[in-house]
Amino acid sequence: MPVAVKILVAGGFGVGKTTLVGAVSEITPLQTEELLTDKGVGVDDTEGVEQKTTTTVAMDFGRITIRDGLVLYLFGTPGQDRFWFMWDELSYGALGAVVLADTRRLADCFPAVDYFESRGLPFVVGVNCFEDGYDYTSDEIREALDLSADLPVVLCDVRERTSGKEVLTTLVRHVLAVHKRQHDTGVPVS
């Protein structure tokens, strides 16, 4: 019987959460995308993602088999501040998370990093490399986000299944390493 693991995909508005879930999912993903309307003007910060026409209003859901016996259930969170109240419900029972970052709007991932750090939920940072983004190394991103040296930062293109799968595989390895440290030391490690 396969082991099923719940994983969150979080980050700022327009960073590529829905795209990642859709690119890697082996089933047709559930998406709760709605058109952006004038009701969001002045509420949603679309600077840098002006071409975006839809937004996730509840969650995205997909599934991917990483290897025989290991299935990841992916839950993409909404990125806008007004939907963050849903994160507590979505994160319940999650084993880990991917925080997607966009170098054009790097500060937008701070709330997700803070959220998972404060709850002790293991996570990795996936830097979605947009064509018009800034060319930073993983170490530069880690320093800018004030992340520990052992927290993985993966450069990726979430439109490509192979790249998205590498981010998820890195997360699984990181979660296993965190749990091993917790077991070996008896001290929770976040």
C-alpha positions as a LaTeX table, in Angstrom:
\begin{tabular}{lrrr}
\hline
Residue & $x$ (\AA) & $y$ (\AA) & $z$ (\AA) \\
\hline
Met1 & 0.00 & 0.00 & 0.00 \\
Pro2 & 1.50 & 3.39 & $-0.96$ \\
Val3 & 2.35 & 6.02 & 1.60 \\
Ala4 & 0.36 & 9.19 & 0.97 \\
Val5 & 1.93 & 12.48 & 2.02 \\
Lys6 & 0.25 & 15.88 & 2.13 \\
Ile7 & 2.39 & 18.74 & 0.79 \\
Leu8 & 1.57 & 22.45 & 0.59 \\
Val9 & 2.64 & 24.74 & $-2.23$ \\
Ala10 & 2.65 & 28.32 & $-1.00$ \\
Gly11 & 4.03 & 31.74 & $-1.90$ \\
Gly12 & 2.98 & 35.15 & $-3.06$ \\
Phe13 & 0.36 & 36.17 & $-5.59$ \\
Gly14 & 1.27 & 35.18 & $-9.16$ \\
Val15 & 4.39 & 33.18 & $-8.28$ \\
Gly16 & 3.32 & 29.97 & $-10.03$ \\
Lys17 & 1.65 & 27.77 & $-7.42$ \\
Thr18 & $-1.24$ & 26.73 & $-9.68$ \\
Thr19 & 1.19 & 26.21 & $-12.55$ \\
Leu20 & 3.44 & 23.95 & $-10.45$ \\
Val21 & 0.54 & 21.80 & $-9.24$ \\
Gly22 & $-0.82$ & 21.53 & $-12.78$ \\
Ala23 & 2.56 & 20.74 & $-14.34$ \\
Val24 & 3.44 & 17.85 & $-12.04$ \\
Ser25 & 0.03 & 16.36 & $-11.27$ \\
Glu26 & $-0.67$ & 12.94 & $-12.76$ \\
Ile27 & $-4.40$ & 13.60 & $-12.43$ \\
Thr28 & $-6.37$ & 16.52 & $-13.78$ \\
Pro29 & $-5.79$ & 19.04 & $-11.00$ \\
Leu30 & $-8.61$ & 20.67 & $-9.09$ \\
Gln31 & $-8.26$ & 24.41 & $-9.52$ \\
Thr32 & $-10.35$ & 27.14 & $-7.96$ \\
Glu33 & $-9.29$ & 29.89 & $-10.34$ \\
Glu34 & $-11.56$ & 32.88 & $-10.75$ \\
Leu35 & $-11.22$ & 35.95 & $-12.93$ \\
Leu36 & $-9.68$ & 39.00 & $-11.31$ \\
Thr37 & $-12.25$ & 41.76 & $-11.10$ \\
Asp38 & $-12.28$ & 45.43 & $-10.27$ \\
Lys39 & $-13.15$ & 44.44 & $-6.67$ \\
Gly40 & $-9.46$ & 43.54 & $-6.19$ \\
Val41 & $-8.17$ & 46.94 & $-7.32$ \\
Gly42 & $-6.40$ & 48.54 & $-4.37$ \\
Val43 & $-6.63$ & 45.24 & $-2.45$ \\
Asp44 & $-4.47$ & 42.89 & $-4.52$ \\
Asp45 & $-0.94$ & 43.97 & $-5.40$ \\
Thr46 & $-0.53$ & 43.08 & $-9.09$ \\
Glu47 & 2.70 & 45.02 & $-9.60$ \\
Gly48 & 5.02 & 42.82 & $-11.61$ \\
Val49 & 2.22 & 40.42 & $-12.59$ \\
Glu50 & $-0.06$ & 42.81 & $-14.45$ \\
Gln51 & $-0.75$ & 40.18 & $-17.14$ \\
Lys52 & $-2.37$ & 37.87 & $-14.56$ \\
Thr53 & $-6.12$ & 37.52 & $-15.21$ \\
Thr54 & $-7.15$ & 34.82 & $-12.70$ \\
Thr55 & $-6.46$ & 33.98 & $-9.08$ \\
Thr56 & $-6.85$ & 30.99 & $-6.79$ \\
Val57 & $-9.70$ & 31.63 & $-4.36$ \\
Ala58 & $-9.59$ & 28.43 & $-2.30$ \\
Met59 & $-6.87$ & 25.93 & $-3.27$ \\
Asp60 & $-5.35$ & 23.82 & $-6.00$ \\
Phe61 & $-5.14$ & 20.05 & $-5.63$ \\
Gly62 & $-3.04$ & 17.52 & $-7.51$ \\
Arg63 & $-1.31$ & 14.20 & $-7.03$ \\
Ile64 & 2.07 & 12.86 & $-8.07$ \\
Thr65 & 3.76 & 9.53 & $-7.50$ \\
Ile66 & 7.40 & 10.25 & $-6.65$ \\
Arg67 & 8.40 & 6.58 & $-6.66$ \\
Asp68 & 6.72 & 3.24 & $-6.07$ \\
Gly69 & 5.02 & 3.44 & $-2.72$ \\
Leu70 & 5.24 & 7.25 & $-2.28$ \\
Val71 & 2.40 & 9.50 & $-3.42$ \\
Leu72 & 2.31 & 13.24 & $-2.77$ \\
Tyr73 & $-1.01$ & 15.04 & $-2.47$ \\
Leu74 & $-0.35$ & 18.66 & $-3.39$ \\
Phe75 & $-2.40$ & 21.50 & $-1.97$ \\
Gly76 & $-1.71$ & 24.90 & $-3.52$ \\
Thr77 & $-2.59$ & 27.78 & $-1.24$ \\
Pro78 & $-4.10$ & 31.08 & $-2.37$ \\
Gly79 & $-1.43$ & 33.77 & $-2.53$ \\
Gln80 & $-3.36$ & 36.92 & $-1.73$ \\
Asp81 & $-3.37$ & 38.29 & 1.82 \\
Arg82 & $-7.17$ & 38.23 & 1.99 \\
Phe83 & $-7.20$ & 34.42 & 1.61 \\
Trp84 & $-4.47$ & 33.60 & 4.16 \\
Phe85 & $-7.06$ & 32.61 & 6.75 \\
Met86 & $-7.38$ & 29.37 & 4.77 \\
Trp87 & $-3.74$ & 28.39 & 5.28 \\
Asp88 & $-4.35$ & 26.91 & 8.75 \\
Glu89 & $-6.97$ & 24.54 & 7.37 \\
Leu90 & $-4.92$ & 23.62 & 4.33 \\
Ser91 & $-1.76$ & 23.00 & 6.38 \\
Tyr92 & $-3.46$ & 20.62 & 8.83 \\
Gly93 & $-1.74$ & 17.24 & 8.48 \\
Ala94 & 0.89 & 18.46 & 6.00 \\
Leu95 & 4.32 & 16.87 & 6.20 \\
Gly96 & 6.11 & 19.71 & 4.43 \\
Ala97 & 5.80 & 22.65 & 2.08 \\
Val98 & 7.28 & 24.29 & $-0.98$ \\
Val99 & 7.55 & 28.08 & $-0.76$ \\
Leu100 & 7.69 & 29.44 & $-4.29$ \\
Ala101 & 9.63 & 32.66 & $-4.79$ \\
Asp102 & 9.83 & 35.13 & $-7.67$ \\
Thr103 & 13.03 & 37.20 & $-7.79$ \\
Arg104 & 11.05 & 40.13 & $-9.19$ \\
Arg105 & 8.94 & 40.15 & $-6.01$ \\
Leu106 & 11.11 & 38.29 & $-3.50$ \\
Ala107 & 9.53 & 39.96 & $-0.46$ \\
Asp108 & 6.19 & 38.35 & $-1.37$ \\
Cys109 & 7.42 & 34.99 & $-0.08$ \\
Phe110 & 8.37 & 36.32 & 3.40 \\
Pro111 & 4.91 & 35.61 & 4.86 \\
Ala112 & 5.03 & 31.98 & 3.68 \\
Val113 & 8.56 & 31.51 & 5.05 \\
Asp114 & 7.49 & 33.04 & 8.37 \\
Tyr115 & 4.34 & 30.90 & 8.47 \\
Phe116 & 6.17 & 27.59 & 8.08 \\
Glu117 & 9.10 & 28.58 & 10.32 \\
Ser118 & 6.73 & 29.59 & 13.12 \\
Arg119 & 4.90 & 26.26 & 12.90 \\
Gly120 & 8.03 & 24.12 & 12.60 \\
Leu121 & 6.84 & 22.66 & 9.30 \\
Pro122 & 9.78 & 21.64 & 7.09 \\
Phe123 & 9.91 & 23.48 & 3.78 \\
Val124 & 12.12 & 24.23 & 0.82 \\
Val125 & 12.21 & 27.35 & $-1.32$ \\
Gly126 & 11.65 & 26.92 & $-5.05$ \\
Val127 & 12.75 & 29.98 & $-7.00$ \\
Asn128 & 10.61 & 30.17 & $-10.13$ \\
Cys129 & 13.00 & 31.57 & $-12.72$ \\
Phe130 & 10.92 & 33.94 & $-14.84$ \\
Glu131 & 12.53 & 35.20 & $-18.06$ \\
Asp132 & 12.39 & 38.80 & $-16.84$ \\
Gly133 & 13.42 & 37.93 & $-13.26$ \\
Tyr134 & 16.72 & 38.68 & $-11.57$ \\
Asp135 & 19.54 & 36.16 & $-11.92$ \\
Tyr136 & 20.41 & 35.19 & $-8.33$ \\
Thr137 & 22.16 & 32.11 & $-7.05$ \\
Ser138 & 20.61 & 29.81 & $-4.46$ \\
Asp139 & 23.03 & 31.17 & $-1.86$ \\
Glu140 & 22.05 & 34.77 & $-2.64$ \\
Ile141 & 18.36 & 33.86 & $-2.26$ \\
Arg142 & 19.08 & 32.02 & 1.02 \\
Glu143 & 20.90 & 35.10 & 2.35 \\
Ala144 & 18.16 & 37.52 & 1.20 \\
Leu145 & 15.50 & 35.40 & 2.92 \\
Asp146 & 17.69 & 34.84 & 6.01 \\
Leu147 & 17.39 & 31.05 & 5.72 \\
Ser148 & 19.59 & 28.52 & 7.48 \\
Ala149 & 22.41 & 26.98 & 5.48 \\
Asp150 & 20.77 & 23.54 & 5.50 \\
Leu151 & 17.44 & 24.72 & 4.08 \\
Pro152 & 17.31 & 23.81 & 0.37 \\
Val153 & 16.80 & 26.53 & $-2.22$ \\
Val154 & 16.06 & 25.15 & $-5.70$ \\
Leu155 & 16.07 & 27.16 & $-8.91$ \\
Cys156 & 13.21 & 25.91 & $-11.10$ \\
Asp157 & 10.80 & 26.51 & $-13.93$ \\
Val158 & 7.41 & 25.40 & $-12.60$ \\
Arg159 & 6.00 & 25.07 & $-16.12$ \\
Glu160 & 8.24 & 22.05 & $-16.67$ \\
Arg161 & 7.20 & 18.80 & $-15.03$ \\
Thr162 & 10.79 & 17.61 & $-14.52$ \\
Ser163 & 11.78 & 20.85 & $-12.80$ \\
Gly164 & 8.72 & 20.83 & $-10.54$ \\
Lys165 & 9.30 & 17.19 & $-9.68$ \\
Glu166 & 12.91 & 18.03 & $-8.67$ \\
Val167 & 11.58 & 20.66 & $-6.23$ \\
Leu168 & 9.21 & 18.09 & $-4.72$ \\
Thr169 & 11.91 & 15.41 & $-4.51$ \\
Thr170 & 14.19 & 17.91 & $-2.76$ \\
Leu171 & 11.39 & 18.62 & $-0.28$ \\
Val172 & 10.88 & 14.92 & 0.47 \\
Arg173 & 14.63 & 14.48 & 1.07 \\
His174 & 14.66 & 17.55 & 3.32 \\
Val175 & 11.64 & 16.35 & 5.33 \\
Leu176 & 13.32 & 12.96 & 5.84 \\
Ala177 & 16.55 & 14.67 & 6.99 \\
Val178 & 14.65 & 16.90 & 9.43 \\
His179 & 12.77 & 13.95 & 10.90 \\
Lys180 & 15.98 & 11.93 & 11.18 \\
Arg181 & 17.63 & 14.80 & 13.12 \\
Gln182 & 14.57 & 15.01 & 15.37 \\
His183 & 14.73 & 11.26 & 16.00 \\
Asp184 & 18.49 & 11.22 & 16.58 \\
Thr185 & 18.57 & 14.21 & 18.91 \\
Gly186 & 15.11 & 14.01 & 20.46 \\
Val187 & 14.83 & 17.76 & 19.88 \\
Pro188 & 12.29 & 19.18 & 17.42 \\
Val189 & 14.06 & 20.84 & 14.49 \\
Ser190 & 12.27 & 23.42 & 12.40 \\
\hline
\end{tabular}
